[in-house]
Amino acid sequence: MAKRVTAETLSRRQREISVSEFFAKNRHLLGFDSLRKALLTTVKEAVDNSLDACEEAGILPEIWVELEAAEGNNRYVVRVTDNGPGIVETQAPRIFGQLLYGSKFHSLKQSRGQQGIGISAAAMYGQLTTGKPVSIVSRTGPRSPAYAMQVVIDTNTNKPKAVGKKKLDDWDLDHGTRVELELEAQYMKGRQSVEEFLHQVAVANPHATLHYRDPHGEETDYVRGVQSNPAAPSEIKPHPHGVELGVLMKMLQSTQHATISQCLSRDFSRVSPQMAVGLAKRAGIDPKARPNTVVRKAADQLYQALNDSATRIRPPSTDCLSPIGVQELLAGLTRGIRAEFYGVETRRPAVYRGNPFQVEVGLAWGGDLPADDLAKVLRFANRVPLQYLAGSCCITKAVMDVSWRNYGLTQSRGALPSGPLIVLVHLASVWVPFSSESKVAVADYDEIRKEIKLAVQTCGRRLGQYVKRKARAKSEARRREVFNLYIEEVVNSVEAITGKDQKLFRDRLLAISRKKTELAGMLEEQEASSDELEACENVLVVDPNAGPPVAEDAEAAAAEHLPPPLPVEAERDPGSQLELV
């Protein structure tokens, strides 16, 4: 019989677990569950940090991503350099060596990073798999010396330790940051690869220039197509409809304001002083009472008053969002996707659980896209490509909800449509509801799914008009060919009967054929010219037989709805023509 263990013995085994120790044993939660995914996640986190830093500082981003094979099996060095504002030396160890440390978790405005985990988790993974620390070089300005250091993470305490600090007399950038990690990983091209990720980053961030060098030394450059950063989002206060009871109680206890009415009107968005007084009275609380004296029952009554259907609180302000924009999205699509029809749609901002969000959708159809495959869905959240768990993502489900047969495409039940189609969906929000800490899929909220479906349907209707118009043109071309074939038969028969050359007769018949088919085509064109497609600035149609021209001035190109410069490795025929619709 096993010896009985006493409660005292069990209590001595209990100990606190640090967040870094937890994630070290559960790395799959952060996107490091396979060697291939670990490489992509590391590049993603570093690029996200660089883009956020540049945009917050008002600097047009230029980012260098380098992959090198290291000594040992399945080991790679990831090096990411940016021209951002740099990092203050005292902050660098905590940014790269402490999980749940950052500036965005408590900030209600759109940003790529949210949790303060990403780059420090990549550094921890590299340290666990190779035993090597993360290396950092940074400089905050041309008059400041650059510094270098290595950061080691103590997973038992979630504390960083900086080693090898030194000043650099000469560094090639006036300001910026370089992070270098060695990790156990697997490099492969194709789907869910670093190349595909950077290509999608270039589509959703046309204001950024990206330079990439793979482990084989092949280089790819994506030159920016927009010469200005997106509008900087503003920070907002929490909205009452997005605050739960426990959070409300915590806010009441920690507020700096003297009265309940002041707390409600100044710590929450869209609550006026008059409304705050009325809410307090409806909850049976004196508006002048001190917030930290409110007990749980009174706080519950206040919570009910805030969420009562009779309480009309305006939706939160949307200046905390920074969508890609119609022309920028068109620029991004034409920058990296060779198609013949491009259409985009931006929905009005909406709200889920008190958090504002906005949906943008872009379609690319035809051209060089494969005609026999299922449509490809490019998913983005706050301009960041989502590469994994597409089937469980709210974005994919919303695209599948659309009846694409209404727009002239083939679609099996419960599946994506078939044909040469790419659907790009961007969700911008102050707090994207990811389904896990690895941030690879969006949770299924009804409000978000509805907005995505409506935006896709709007783009789909425009695509359907174009597809049907093209089908009519193709039908007229076939009809003309049939006429011409019969003309030759008729002319040959007449020549056999008369024994004379009937060249004039042939020319007259061909002229009649052209006149009749051109008249039919003109009638079809007049029928279509009055629809919304002709007047829509959200649509760009490119001659399928020639790629769009490369505009020398990218800003002028965006203003004229022309495609911006492509990646330098892509080839386009010069002098090709565009038809603006």
MOCORJO-V468215 format. One record per residue. N is the residue number from 0. SS is DSSP state (a for helix, b for strand, c for the rest). Layout:
n/ss
N/SS
N/SS
//
This chain:
n/ss
0/c
1/c
2/c
3/c
4/c
5/c
6/a
7/a
8/a
9/a
10/a
11/a
12/a
13/c
14/c
15/c
16/c
17/c
18/a
19/a
20/a
21/a
22/a
23/a
24/a
25/c
26/a
27/a
28/a
29/a
30/c
31/c
32/c
33/c
34/a
35/a
36/a
37/a
38/a
39/a
40/a
41/a
42/a
43/a
44/a
45/a
46/a
47/a
48/a
49/a
50/a
51/a
52/a
53/a
54/a
55/a
56/c
57/c
58/c
59/c
60/c
61/b
62/b
63/b
64/b
65/b
66/b
67/b
68/b
69/c
70/c
71/c
72/c
73/c
74/b
75/b
76/b
77/b
78/b
79/b
80/b
81/b
82/c
83/c
84/c
85/c
86/c
87/c
88/a
89/a
90/a
91/a
92/a
93/a
94/a
95/a
96/a
97/c
98/c
99/c
100/c
101/c
102/c
103/c
104/c
105/c
106/c
107/b
108/c
109/c
110/c
111/c
112/c
113/c
114/c
115/c
116/c
117/a
118/a
119/a
120/a
121/a
122/a
123/a
124/a
125/a
126/a
127/a
128/a
129/a
130/c
131/c
132/c
133/b
134/b
135/b
136/b
137/b
138/b
139/c
140/c
141/c
142/c
143/c
144/c
145/b
146/b
147/b
148/b
149/b
150/b
151/b
152/b
153/b
154/c
155/c
156/c
157/c
158/b
159/b
160/b
161/b
162/b
163/b
164/b
165/b
166/b
167/b
168/c
169/c
170/c
171/c
172/c
173/c
174/c
175/b
176/b
177/b
178/b
179/b
180/b
181/b
182/b
183/b
184/c
185/c
186/c
187/c
188/c
189/c
190/c
191/c
192/c
193/a
194/a
195/a
196/a
197/a
198/a
199/a
200/a
201/a
202/a
203/a
204/c
205/c
206/c
207/c
208/b
209/b
210/b
211/b
212/b
213/c
214/c
215/c
216/c
217/c
218/b
219/b
220/b
221/b
222/c
223/c
224/c
225/c
226/c
227/c
228/c
229/c
230/c
231/c
232/c
233/c
234/c
235/b
236/c
237/b
238/b
239/a
240/a
241/a
242/c
243/c
244/a
245/a
246/a
247/a
248/a
249/a
250/a
251/a
252/a
253/a
254/c
255/c
256/c
257/c
258/c
259/a
260/a
261/a
262/a
263/a
264/a
265/a
266/a
267/b
268/b
269/c
270/c
271/c
272/a
273/a
274/a
275/a
276/a
277/a
278/a
279/a
280/a
281/a
282/c
283/c
284/c
285/c
286/c
287/c
288/c
289/c
290/a
291/a
292/a
293/c
294/c
295/a
296/a
297/a
298/a
299/a
300/a
301/a
302/a
303/a
304/a
305/a
306/a
307/c
308/c
309/c
310/c
311/c
312/c
313/c
314/c
315/c
316/c
317/c
318/c
319/c
320/c
321/c
322/c
323/c
324/c
325/a
326/a
327/a
328/a
329/a
330/a
331/a
332/a
333/a
334/a
335/a
336/c
337/c
338/c
339/c
340/b
341/b
342/b
343/b
344/b
345/b
346/c
347/c
348/c
349/b
350/b
351/b
352/c
353/c
354/b
355/b
356/b
357/b
358/b
359/b
360/b
361/b
362/b
363/b
364/b
365/c
366/c
367/c
368/c
369/c
370/c
371/c
372/c
373/b
374/c
375/b
376/b
377/b
378/b
379/b
380/b
381/c
382/c
383/b
384/b
385/b
386/c
387/c
388/c
389/a
390/a
391/a
392/c
393/a
394/a
395/a
396/a
397/a
398/a
399/a
400/a
401/c
402/c
403/a
404/a
405/a
406/a
407/c
408/c
409/b
410/b
411/c
412/c
413/c
414/c
415/c
416/b
417/b
418/c
419/c
420/b
421/b
422/b
423/b
424/b
425/b
426/b
427/b
428/b
429/c
430/c
431/c
432/c
433/b
434/c
435/c
436/c
437/c
438/c
439/c
440/c
441/b
442/c
443/c
444/c
445/a
446/a
447/a
448/a
449/a
450/a
451/a
452/a
453/a
454/a
455/a
456/a
457/a
458/a
459/a
460/a
461/a
462/a
463/a
464/a
465/a
466/a
467/a
468/a
469/a
470/a
471/a
472/a
473/a
474/a
475/a
476/a
477/a
478/a
479/a
480/a
481/a
482/a
483/a
484/a
485/a
486/a
487/a
488/a
489/a
490/a
491/a
492/a
493/a
494/a
495/a
496/a
497/a
498/c
499/c
500/c
501/c
502/a
503/a
504/a
505/a
506/a
507/a
508/a
509/a
510/a
511/a
512/a
513/a
514/a
515/a
516/a
517/a
518/a
519/a
520/a
521/a
522/a
523/a
524/a
525/a
526/a
527/a
528/a
529/c
530/c
531/c
532/c
533/c
534/c
535/c
536/c
537/c
538/b
539/b
540/b
541/b
542/c
543/c
544/c
545/c
546/c
547/c
548/c
549/c
550/c
551/c
552/c
553/a
554/a
555/a
556/a
557/a
558/a
559/c
560/c
561/c
562/c
563/c
564/c
565/c
566/c
567/c
568/c
569/c
570/c
571/c
572/c
573/c
574/c
575/c
576/c
577/b
578/b
579/b
580/c
//
